Amino acid sequence: MRWSTPRHRPSQVISAAILVISAAILACGALPAAAVNAPSVAGAPHQPDTGTIAIHCGDVIDGLASQPLGPATITIRGGRITSVERGTAVALDAGRDDVPALDLRDMTCLPGLIDMHTHLTDRPGDTADLSVYYRRNREDQAPIALENARTTLLAGFTTARDVGTYIAWADRDLREAIDAGRAIGPRLQVSGFYLTVPGGGGDLVIPGHPESEIPAQVRMGVARGPDAFGQKAELAVAGGADFIKVIASGAVLAYGGVPGEPEMSPEEIAAVVKVAHAHGLKVSAHAHGARSIKEAILAGADTIEHASLIDDEGIALAREHDVALSMDVYNGDYIDTEGRRQGWPEEFLRKNLETTEAQRQGFTQAHAAGAPIVYGTDAAVYPHGLNARQFPVMVSRGMTPMQAIQSATSVAAKYLGWSGRVGAIAPGRYGDLIAVRCKPLEDITCLQRVDVVMKGGLRFK
């Protein structure tokens, strides 16, 4: 799987636009310094994963242990963590061996957070009229994506999985800009486009608009039948996707679909899985309904998105097959309040009410049964940067604060396939960490107020 070297680069026009827009965004919002004796805050352009620094933390939650480590010094060299020394014996004046020091002894340090379900090229304000995507192209989406990526990183999410974009490959453009240091944002895995049946949850068919209005870039992954879906999966792989996203069941925020009913057949899902796994990629399956959840797991999907109407059999299959559930248990509140205020389609609001509480009950049951659960928010349904609002819902529905944190760190890293790179404060992993002036194990809401963000040993906040 690729890490930092893109296989395909966006057009020169998009690259230039991203660089100009990145500079403008950074100029408009100066980033505050976190402490003395540390390198200046990074912006764009920059050289990713090149930071060298010693960070003195008042307490450390490393993402792995069941208890905090206490005070510790974390040393990062060339973007990677080289040591985690417990205690406060290291001199703070000038670091060691010419390594600059960052004094965070009044803060709790954690690994950079991971959001397994985002849509970084989209924004919630467009849900009221999805036809806007008929009139946009990748260049139009670039400034939206850049601002969303910056906001997400500064909220403490240093890694994210972008699980779909209506305009094909807008997410790849963003990934390449971040990887090259032309923009600031989280490390990304991207899917490129949705694989969906005609008129399904990933096909932007809108009442009152003829299908002839829909541009080809919005229907890149529309298919029917196992052979056609296998070809679409090959197209995604060839284009540089990091994983494949299938729409197995109906969707909440799409016209005509029924969340509890299947859209793709088991054979179609299996055809996608065969292609993806042959190339070493994972498959993410959007599945609200109990039947679609089970069919996707048995067809070989690696993660289930939403899992709103999961039943006991589906929970048992997820545990048995080690398939992670990414359950976005906060955003139903936003849809029912802000979405209603903004005039989102009544169909969307109704389906949200039909699934929100059921999903939260399923979350509690799945967690109690030991099914793996990763942190995924569906950001873009609600504003990027508010990703951490989901933590208190997960805690209120059965997780301990430490379990919720681990779902967004080491557990998420495992199901991304990046356990050796992100998700923990441990030697060998990237120097991605955040710091807060509070104790998140006592008040999980404090993760909504991140004070310091580092990625690859570079300080962005």
MITI-516891 format. One line per field, with one value per residue (C-alpha): x negated, y negated, z; residue in one letter. Coordinates in nm, 2 decimals. Last residue first. Example, Ala and Ser with C-alpha at 12.3 -4.5 7.8 and 13.67 -1.06 7.14 Angstrom:
<atoms>
x: -1.37;-1.23
y: 0.11;0.45
z: 0.71;0.78
residuo: S;A
</atoms>
This chain:
<atoms>
x: 0.10;-0.08;-0.39;-0.61;-0.73;-0.55;-0.22;-0.19;0.12;0.13;0.43;0.72;1.05;1.31;1.09;1.21;1.54;1.39;1.39;1.22;1.02;0.97;0.77;0.73;0.49;0.49;0.21;0.20;-0.04;-0.18;-0.55;-0.51;-0.55;-0.89;-0.90;-0.55;-0.29;-0.01;0.23;-0.01;-0.28;-0.32;0.05;0.13;0.36;0.65;0.82;0.52;0.48;0.85;0.78;0.46;0.60;0.97;1.11;0.84;0.98;1.33;1.19;1.00;1.32;1.51;1.75;2.12;2.36;2.27;1.90;1.97;2.19;1.92;1.66;1.88;1.83;1.46;1.52;1.62;1.34;1.54;1.90;2.18;2.28;1.93;1.79;1.93;1.79;1.59;1.40;1.36;1.56;1.45;1.73;1.69;2.05;2.09;1.96;2.20;2.49;2.41;2.36;2.68;2.87;2.70;2.79;3.15;3.16;3.04;3.20;3.57;3.51;3.24;3.48;3.74;3.49;3.36;3.71;3.79;3.51;3.27;3.42;3.13;3.32;3.40;3.03;2.92;3.14;3.23;2.92;2.69;2.84;2.81;2.44;2.33;2.34;2.13;2.08;1.76;1.79;1.47;1.47;1.28;1.47;1.61;1.67;1.84;2.04;2.16;2.27;2.45;2.63;2.73;2.88;2.74;2.99;2.74;2.43;2.30;2.00;1.89;1.52;1.32;1.58;1.53;1.87;1.97;1.93;2.12;2.40;2.43;2.44;2.68;2.93;2.92;2.96;2.74;2.45;2.18;1.91;1.54;1.31;0.94;0.65;0.37;0.42;0.58;0.78;0.94;1.03;1.19;1.36;1.53;1.66;1.78;1.98;2.15;2.22;2.37;2.61;2.58;2.89;3.00;3.29;3.28;3.16;3.44;3.32;3.53;3.32;2.99;2.90;3.02;2.87;2.99;2.77;2.44;2.28;1.92;1.60;1.27;0.93;0.62;0.74;0.47;0.65;0.56;0.72;1.04;1.06;1.01;1.30;1.52;1.43;1.52;1.85;1.92;1.85;2.05;2.37;2.48;2.25;2.22;1.86;1.78;2.13;2.03;1.74;1.98;2.19;2.55;2.78;2.88;3.03;3.32;3.36;3.69;3.61;3.23;3.01;2.66;2.56;2.39;2.70;2.84;3.01;2.79;2.60;2.31;1.93;1.84;1.55;1.18;1.15;0.90;0.66;0.53;0.27;0.43;0.42;0.19;0.14;-0.15;-0.34;-0.37;-0.16;0.10;0.14;0.15;0.42;0.63;0.61;0.70;1.01;1.13;1.08;1.45;1.68;1.94;1.67;1.63;1.48;1.21;1.01;0.84;0.51;0.39;0.72;0.65;0.90;0.62;0.59;0.97;0.97;0.68;0.84;1.18;1.02;0.83;1.13;1.35;1.07;1.02;1.39;1.41;1.10;1.24;1.56;1.88;2.22;2.38;2.24;2.47;2.76;2.72;2.94;3.00;2.70;2.46;2.43;2.29;1.96;1.78;1.41;1.32;1.59;1.50;1.52;1.22;1.13;0.79;0.66;0.30;0.16;0.22;0.04;0.19;0.08;-0.09;-0.43;-0.40;-0.74;-0.86;-1.24;-1.47;-1.71;-2.07;-2.19;-1.93;-1.66;-1.77;-1.63;-1.41;-1.66;-1.53;-1.46;-1.08;-0.95;-0.88;-1.10;-0.93;-1.19;-1.25;-0.92;-0.94;-0.94;-1.31;-1.37;-1.10;-1.16;-0.88;-0.95;-0.72;-0.49;-0.23;-0.19;0.19;0.37;0.51;0.19;0.20;0.31;0.02;0.20;-0.08;-0.09;-0.27;-0.44;-0.80;-0.83;-1.18;-1.19;-1.29;-1.04;-1.08;-0.75;-0.62;-0.85;-0.65;-0.44;-0.22;-0.24;-0.44;-0.44;-0.78;-1.03;-1.00;-1.19;-0.87;-0.52;-0.21;-0.24;0.09;0.17;0.24;0.57;0.60;0.24;0.28;0.59;0.43;0.12;0.33;0.54;0.22;0.08;0.41;0.46;0.12;0.17;0.52;0.39;0.09;0.32;0.33;0.05;0.09;-0.10;-0.15;-0.46;-0.38;-0.23;-0.13;0.00
y: -2.43;-2.28;-2.16;-1.93;-1.60;-1.40;-1.56;-1.78;-1.94;-2.14;-2.29;-2.05;-2.16;-1.90;-1.64;-1.81;-1.64;-1.32;-1.46;-1.24;-1.02;-1.34;-1.51;-1.87;-2.12;-1.91;-1.78;-1.61;-1.37;-1.25;-1.18;-0.88;-0.54;-0.37;-0.42;-0.45;-0.71;-0.52;-0.54;-0.58;-0.41;-0.04;0.00;-0.13;0.14;-0.10;0.16;0.16;-0.22;-0.25;-0.03;-0.21;-0.56;-0.66;-0.34;-0.38;-0.71;-0.56;-0.26;-0.50;-0.71;-0.39;-0.27;-0.21;-0.45;-0.76;-0.70;-0.67;-0.98;-1.17;-1.09;-1.19;-1.56;-1.50;-1.55;-1.91;-2.02;-1.93;-2.05;-1.79;-1.55;-1.66;-1.45;-1.09;-1.04;-0.72;-0.59;-0.22;0.06;0.43;0.66;0.75;0.83;0.52;0.31;0.45;0.41;0.05;-0.04;0.13;-0.09;-0.39;-0.28;-0.22;-0.57;-0.73;-0.51;-0.61;-0.97;-1.00;-0.85;-1.12;-1.40;-1.27;-1.24;-1.59;-1.73;-1.96;-2.30;-2.45;-2.44;-2.07;-2.00;-2.21;-2.02;-1.67;-1.64;-1.75;-1.50;-1.22;-1.31;-1.16;-0.78;-0.75;-0.37;-0.24;0.14;0.34;0.68;0.94;1.23;1.38;1.04;0.89;1.22;1.21;0.85;0.93;1.22;1.00;0.74;0.43;0.16;-0.14;0.04;-0.30;-0.18;0.18;0.25;0.53;0.66;1.03;1.13;1.28;0.93;0.76;1.01;0.97;0.59;0.59;0.81;0.59;0.27;-0.04;0.09;-0.13;0.13;0.05;0.28;0.32;0.31;0.56;0.57;0.91;0.80;0.52;0.73;1.01;0.77;0.60;0.93;1.03;0.71;0.79;1.15;1.04;0.81;0.44;0.24;0.41;0.27;0.12;-0.22;-0.26;-0.45;-0.70;-1.01;-1.01;-1.12;-0.81;-0.56;-0.23;0.08;0.21;-0.12;0.00;-0.19;-0.06;-0.12;-0.33;-0.44;-0.53;-0.55;-0.19;-0.06;-0.26;-0.14;0.22;0.18;0.05;0.36;0.59;0.40;0.46;0.83;0.87;0.71;0.34;0.04;-0.32;-0.40;-0.70;-0.86;-1.20;-1.24;-1.15;-1.46;-1.43;-1.66;-1.37;-1.20;-1.44;-1.66;-1.69;-1.42;-1.38;-1.10;-1.13;-0.77;-0.67;-0.56;-0.38;-0.52;-0.29;-0.05;-0.19;-0.19;-0.53;-0.74;-0.80;-0.58;-0.78;-0.71;-1.03;-1.16;-1.47;-1.82;-2.09;-2.18;-2.19;-1.95;-1.68;-1.43;-1.70;-1.80;-1.43;-1.35;-1.65;-1.56;-1.20;-1.33;-1.51;-1.18;-1.15;-1.43;-1.27;-1.19;-0.88;-0.72;-0.97;-0.79;-1.02;-1.07;-1.37;-1.44;-1.70;-1.97;-2.15;-1.86;-1.86;-2.24;-2.21;-1.93;-2.10;-2.42;-2.24;-2.03;-2.34;-2.52;-2.21;-2.14;-2.39;-2.25;-1.90;-2.00;-2.16;-2.21;-1.87;-1.88;-2.17;-1.93;-1.82;-2.10;-2.10;-1.87;-2.15;-2.32;-2.00;-2.02;-1.79;-1.73;-1.59;-1.32;-1.14;-0.79;-0.64;-0.95;-0.90;-1.10;-1.21;-1.01;-1.16;-1.42;-1.56;-1.91;-2.12;-1.96;-2.06;-2.21;-2.17;-2.11;-2.15;-1.87;-2.00;-1.68;-1.71;-1.97;-2.32;-2.41;-2.12;-1.87;-1.52;-1.36;-1.41;-1.05;-0.80;-0.80;-0.75;-0.71;-0.74;-0.87;-0.94;-1.27;-1.29;-1.25;-1.26;-1.23;-1.19;-1.28;-1.14;-1.22;-0.96;-0.65;-0.66;-0.33;-0.06;-0.08;-0.12;-0.47;-0.63;-0.84;-1.05;-1.29;-1.61;-1.59;-1.70;-1.69;-1.65;-1.76;-1.67;-1.73;-1.60;-1.42;-1.66;-1.91;-2.24;-2.46;-2.52;-2.58;-2.47;-2.64;-2.76;-2.52;-2.49;-2.67;-2.84;-2.69;-2.64;-2.92;-3.03;-2.97;-3.27;-3.24;-3.45;-3.38;-3.01;-3.00;-3.22;-3.00;-2.69;-2.86;-2.94;-2.59;-2.42;-2.62;-2.54;-2.17;-2.18;-2.35;-2.13;-1.83;-1.59;-1.34;-0.97;-0.70;-0.93;-0.87;-0.91;-0.58;-0.34;0.00
z: 1.65;1.34;1.52;1.31;1.46;1.18;1.28;1.60;1.73;2.06;2.24;2.16;2.30;2.18;2.35;2.67;2.62;2.76;3.11;3.37;3.12;2.92;3.19;3.10;2.92;2.60;2.39;2.05;1.89;1.55;1.56;1.32;1.48;1.53;1.91;2.07;2.11;1.94;1.65;1.36;1.16;1.26;1.31;0.96;0.82;0.86;1.08;1.32;1.32;1.43;1.73;1.82;1.81;1.77;1.92;2.18;2.29;2.32;2.52;2.75;2.81;2.90;2.64;2.71;2.53;2.74;2.65;2.28;2.29;2.48;2.21;1.91;1.95;1.87;1.50;1.53;1.30;0.99;1.01;1.03;0.75;0.63;0.91;0.89;1.24;1.25;1.56;1.54;1.69;1.72;1.84;2.21;2.29;2.51;2.23;1.98;2.22;2.30;1.94;1.84;2.09;1.93;1.58;1.68;1.83;1.50;1.24;1.19;1.30;1.02;0.77;0.85;0.82;0.48;0.34;0.46;0.25;0.44;0.53;0.72;1.05;1.00;0.92;1.22;1.47;1.34;1.13;1.41;1.66;1.41;1.38;1.71;1.67;1.35;1.39;1.22;1.29;1.25;1.09;1.29;1.12;1.44;1.61;1.30;1.26;1.62;1.58;1.26;1.43;1.72;1.49;1.32;1.22;1.21;1.10;1.00;0.79;0.80;0.78;0.61;0.36;0.28;0.12;0.46;0.62;0.34;0.35;0.73;0.72;0.42;0.61;0.93;0.73;0.75;0.53;0.37;0.31;0.33;0.13;0.20;-0.04;-0.10;-0.48;-0.48;-0.18;-0.38;-0.68;-0.48;-0.25;-0.55;-0.68;-0.34;-0.31;-0.64;-0.54;-0.21;-0.40;-0.39;-0.29;0.03;0.24;0.59;0.48;0.22;-0.09;-0.28;-0.24;-0.05;0.30;0.49;0.25;0.11;0.15;0.01;-0.10;-0.17;-0.08;-0.21;-0.03;-0.09;-0.43;-0.69;-1.02;-1.11;-0.79;-0.86;-1.22;-1.10;-0.86;-1.14;-1.35;-1.06;-1.03;-1.39;-1.36;-1.05;-1.18;-1.21;-1.20;-1.09;-0.98;-1.20;-1.17;-1.04;-1.29;-1.57;-1.52;-1.40;-1.60;-1.83;-1.52;-1.54;-1.23;-1.05;-0.80;-0.76;-0.87;-0.72;-0.72;-0.40;-0.22;-0.52;-0.83;-1.05;-0.82;-0.62;-0.60;-0.45;-0.57;-0.51;-0.21;0.00;0.29;0.43;0.66;0.82;0.68;0.57;0.21;-0.05;0.18;-0.09;0.11;0.18;-0.19;-0.29;-0.04;-0.16;-0.52;-0.43;-0.25;-0.55;-0.74;-0.85;-0.76;-0.53;-0.27;-0.06;0.25;0.33;0.60;0.84;1.03;1.23;1.39;1.66;1.57;1.39;1.15;1.08;1.02;0.77;0.59;0.57;0.44;0.17;0.06;0.01;-0.17;-0.40;-0.48;-0.76;-0.92;-0.91;-1.09;-0.99;-1.15;-1.10;-0.74;-0.66;-0.73;-0.37;-0.24;0.13;0.18;0.05;0.39;0.54;0.35;0.10;0.00;0.34;0.36;0.68;0.83;1.00;1.21;1.37;1.66;1.70;1.99;2.34;2.56;2.88;2.96;3.23;3.16;2.79;2.75;2.39;2.35;2.06;1.99;2.01;2.17;2.44;2.51;2.57;2.91;2.99;3.14;3.12;3.46;3.43;3.44;3.17;2.86;2.53;2.25;1.88;1.76;1.39;1.19;1.14;1.52;1.78;2.15;2.39;2.75;3.01;3.30;3.38;3.16;3.15;3.21;2.98;2.77;2.39;2.29;2.47;2.72;2.85;3.15;3.22;2.89;2.79;2.42;2.26;1.89;1.54;1.27;0.91;0.85;0.58;0.41;0.41;0.18;0.36;0.74;1.03;1.37;1.48;1.64;2.02;2.30;2.42;2.41;2.20;1.94;1.79;1.42;1.20;1.01;0.70;0.59;0.63;0.41;0.14;0.13;0.09;-0.18;-0.39;-0.35;-0.42;-0.73;-0.86;-0.81;-0.96;-1.28;-1.30;-1.31;-1.02;-0.96;-0.98;-0.80;-0.50;-0.28;0.09;0.19;-0.09;0.00
residuo: K;F;R;L;G;G;K;M;V;V;D;V;R;Q;L;C;T;I;D;E;L;P;K;C;R;V;A;I;L;D;G;Y;R;G;P;A;I;A;G;V;R;G;S;W;G;L;Y;K;A;A;V;S;T;A;S;Q;I;A;Q;M;P;T;M;G;R;S;V;M;V;P;F;Q;R;A;N;L;G;H;P;Y;V;A;A;D;T;G;Y;V;I;P;A;G;A;A;H;A;Q;T;F;G;Q;R;Q;A;E;T;T;E;L;N;K;R;L;F;E;E;P;W;G;Q;R;R;G;E;T;D;I;Y;D;G;N;Y;V;D;M;S;L;A;V;D;H;E;R;A;L;A;I;G;E;D;D;I;L;S;A;H;E;I;T;D;A;G;A;L;I;A;E;K;I;S;R;A;G;H;A;H;A;S;V;K;L;G;H;A;H;A;V;K;V;V;A;A;I;E;E;P;S;M;E;P;E;G;P;V;G;G;Y;A;L;V;A;G;S;A;I;V;K;I;F;D;A;G;G;A;V;A;L;E;A;K;Q;G;F;A;D;P;G;R;A;V;G;M;R;V;Q;A;P;I;E;S;E;P;H;G;P;I;V;L;D;G;G;G;G;P;V;T;L;Y;F;G;S;V;Q;L;R;P;G;I;A;R;G;A;D;I;A;E;R;L;D;R;D;A;W;A;I;Y;T;G;V;D;R;A;T;T;F;G;A;L;L;T;T;R;A;N;E;L;A;I;P;A;Q;D;E;R;N;R;R;Y;Y;V;S;L;D;A;T;D;G;P;R;D;T;L;H;T;H;M;D;I;L;G;P;L;C;T;M;D;R;L;D;L;A;P;V;D;D;R;G;A;D;L;A;V;A;T;G;R;E;V;S;T;I;R;G;G;R;I;T;I;T;A;P;G;L;P;Q;S;A;L;G;D;I;V;D;G;C;H;I;A;I;T;G;T;D;P;Q;H;P;A;G;A;V;S;P;A;N;V;A;A;A;P;L;A;G;C;A;L;I;A;A;S;I;V;L;I;A;A;S;I;V;Q;S;P;R;H;R;P;T;S;W;R;M
</atoms>
